[in-house]
Amino acid sequence: MMFSCFLMCAVWFDFFIFFLQSLSCSWVFVWEKGYQETDSVVSSVTTKVKGVTLTNTSSLGARVWDVADYVIPPQEENSVFVMTNMIFTLNQTQGQCPELPDDKTECSKNNSCVPGYVSTHSNGIQTGKCVNYNDSIKTCEVFAWCPVEDDYHVPKPAFLQGAENFTILVKNNIWYPKFNFTKRNILPTINSTYLKNCIYDSKTDPFCPIFRLGKIVEAAGQNFQEMAVEGGVMGLQINWDCNLDRAASYCVPKYSFRRLDNKDTAHTVSPGYNFRFAKYYKDSSGVESRTLVKAYGIRFDIIVFGKAGKFDVIPTMINIGSGLALFGVATVLCDLVVLNCMKKKYYYREKKYKYVEDYEMVSINEGMARRLWNQRRKHSETGCTKSTSNTGFVPQL
């Protein structure tokens, strides 16, 4: 009975070892594709934005905005900026004018203003005069582009609300140098007719390279009109994970979207994305003027990543050797469990290990036994001699 129980445990033990070995091999070769040589993607990206919208304001009147107006600069590396909101300061010329009021620029007399003083947030250089900003406030006069910009109030809703319907064409070419494999995201199955009419949709048109800006922001879990007010940064991610042991037609891009500037309602200091630029003019008399624009908008960063794999003998042999090494680890692990955690661990230990006495102790015991036997033999021989002498007979040796 005990032997049959031990035999059954041994069978389960061997099965458990085999299961662990099979699991490790499956992980390396099937899931991790340990039989393949891998390479990282090399990529280039170009973009083209299209869309037109109309605005009608008291300062600018009716105006049509096209790509040349709201894409700034016209080309960037792996990104594109679309202006969605702005603050205009029209007809600025260089001269003297009152600074915007704040804790450091408000004054009551000339002594409060320091000639030549410039702070981090100054719009110009102080002249040393205290002048009227309006009927109730005086500020230090500055030499600057006048009138100075007033950006305390950001327009809400966004100035270019129609930007939600603008589209962006992303052209992406990739190359895997190790395998000399090239491809682009405009797949061979896409013709010019389809390209003119398609808009990316994860279900109906997953390989269309034209994206509507509002859909990109929506796919990232954001609201376009809210984001357009103060701007932000969006990531358009293109994943090129390819198994080159299969046909090239299976190597296709996968698109995903996320907002890169994390919007946190608890931290509202300096939100969004904005910058300034100006357009300069000269009148007939040679006087220079400019229109200053503080532009708010969304920058779309195109992020390309991926890995390609293809069968190669060297990684296959290396991973086979690693898998064989794991067999020994599985055996050790099973021994630890059986000999320390099982209820019959002492019985297993007796069957697995054969205990022998220490060689040195055995040698000492044998020596002591030999000396004791010799002493007894001598003692017996001496006793025999004495007894025979009494009878007058001495045995001859």
HUVENFEN-V101463 format. One record per residue. N is the residue number from 1. OMEGA is omega in degrees with one decimal (* if undefined). Layout:
n:omega
N:OMEGA
N:OMEGA
//
This chain:
n:omega
1:179.7
2:-179.0
3:179.6
4:176.8
5:179.0
6:179.2
7:178.5
8:178.1
9:179.1
10:178.4
11:178.0
12:177.5
13:179.3
14:178.8
15:179.4
16:177.0
17:179.7
18:179.5
19:179.5
20:178.8
21:178.9
22:179.7
23:-179.8
24:179.2
25:179.2
26:179.2
27:-176.1
28:-170.5
29:-175.9
30:-175.5
31:-178.2
32:-179.8
33:-177.2
34:179.9
35:-174.1
36:165.5
37:-175.3
38:178.9
39:178.4
40:-172.9
41:168.9
42:-167.5
43:169.2
44:-175.4
45:168.6
46:-176.7
47:176.0
48:-178.7
49:176.6
50:178.0
51:179.5
52:176.7
53:-176.4
54:173.4
55:179.0
56:-178.0
57:-179.8
58:-177.2
59:-176.6
60:-175.1
61:178.4
62:-177.0
63:175.6
64:-179.7
65:175.9
66:-172.5
67:-177.8
68:-178.9
69:-169.8
70:174.8
71:-173.3
72:-14.0
73:-177.1
74:179.7
75:172.9
76:179.0
77:176.6
78:177.6
79:176.3
80:179.6
81:177.9
82:-179.7
83:-178.9
84:-179.0
85:-176.2
86:172.1
87:-178.5
88:167.2
89:-170.3
90:169.7
91:175.0
92:173.2
93:179.9
94:-178.7
95:179.5
96:179.4
97:-179.8
98:177.7
99:175.3
100:-177.7
101:169.0
102:-174.6
103:-175.3
104:-175.7
105:178.1
106:-175.7
107:176.6
108:178.1
109:-174.8
110:-178.3
111:-179.4
112:-176.4
113:-177.0
114:179.2
115:178.6
116:-177.3
117:177.0
118:175.3
119:-178.1
120:-174.7
121:179.8
122:172.8
123:179.6
124:-177.0
125:-177.8
126:178.9
127:-178.1
128:-179.9
129:174.8
130:-173.1
131:-179.2
132:171.2
133:171.0
134:-175.2
135:-174.5
136:-173.9
137:172.8
138:176.5
139:178.5
140:178.5
141:179.2
142:170.5
143:-170.5
144:168.5
145:-172.6
146:-4.4
147:-177.9
148:-177.5
149:174.1
150:-177.4
151:-179.7
152:-175.8
153:177.9
154:-178.9
155:174.0
156:-0.6
157:-177.1
158:-176.4
159:179.8
160:179.6
161:-178.9
162:179.0
163:179.5
164:-177.2
165:174.7
166:179.2
167:178.4
168:175.4
169:179.4
170:176.5
171:-173.7
172:175.7
173:-179.0
174:-179.0
175:171.6
176:-171.7
177:-176.5
178:-175.3
179:-178.6
180:-177.2
181:178.7
182:176.5
183:175.1
184:-174.1
185:169.9
186:-169.7
187:-179.7
188:-179.0
189:-177.8
190:176.3
191:-174.6
192:178.8
193:178.4
194:-176.5
195:-178.9
196:-172.8
197:-173.8
198:170.9
199:-176.3
200:171.4
201:-173.1
202:-178.4
203:-174.2
204:-178.3
205:-174.5
206:-178.1
207:175.8
208:-176.5
209:178.9
210:-173.5
211:171.7
212:-173.1
213:179.8
214:179.1
215:177.5
216:-178.8
217:179.7
218:179.4
219:177.4
220:178.1
221:-178.7
222:177.0
223:-173.9
224:-175.6
225:175.9
226:-179.0
227:-177.3
228:-176.6
229:-177.6
230:176.2
231:179.9
232:-178.4
233:178.6
234:176.7
235:172.8
236:-172.4
237:178.1
238:-177.5
239:178.3
240:172.8
241:-171.8
242:171.8
243:-173.8
244:169.4
245:176.4
246:-179.5
247:-178.0
248:-179.3
249:178.0
250:178.6
251:-175.6
252:-179.8
253:173.8
254:-174.4
255:173.6
256:-172.2
257:175.1
258:175.6
259:-174.7
260:174.9
261:-174.6
262:178.8
263:-178.5
264:-178.3
265:-179.9
266:179.8
267:-173.8
268:179.6
269:178.0
270:-179.6
271:170.0
272:-175.7
273:-179.7
274:174.5
275:-177.8
276:169.5
277:-176.0
278:173.1
279:-171.0
280:-179.4
281:171.3
282:178.2
283:-175.4
284:179.0
285:177.3
286:178.1
287:-177.6
288:174.4
289:-179.4
290:169.9
291:-179.4
292:-179.3
293:168.6
294:-171.6
295:170.2
296:179.8
297:-177.9
298:174.8
299:179.7
300:177.2
301:177.9
302:-174.6
303:-177.6
304:177.6
305:179.1
306:-179.4
307:178.2
308:178.7
309:179.2
310:-176.2
311:175.8
312:-173.8
313:-173.2
314:178.0
315:177.9
316:-179.4
317:179.7
318:-178.1
319:173.0
320:176.9
321:178.3
322:178.7
323:176.8
324:178.1
325:178.7
326:177.9
327:178.4
328:178.5
329:179.2
330:178.9
331:178.8
332:-179.6
333:179.3
334:177.0
335:-179.8
336:-179.1
337:-175.3
338:-174.0
339:-177.2
340:-173.5
341:-177.0
342:-179.7
343:-178.7
344:-176.3
345:-179.5
346:177.6
347:177.8
348:-179.3
349:179.7
350:-179.3
351:-176.9
352:-175.4
353:174.3
354:-176.5
355:176.6
356:179.3
357:-179.9
358:-175.1
359:-178.3
360:179.4
361:177.6
362:179.7
363:179.4
364:-180.0
365:178.3
366:178.7
367:179.3
368:179.3
369:-179.6
370:179.6
371:179.3
372:179.1
373:178.3
374:179.8
375:179.2
376:-179.2
377:178.2
378:-180.0
379:-179.5
380:179.1
381:179.3
382:179.5
383:-179.3
384:-179.9
385:-179.0
386:-177.0
387:-180.0
388:178.4
389:-179.9
390:179.3
391:179.6
392:179.7
393:178.8
394:-179.9
395:178.8
396:178.2
397:*
//
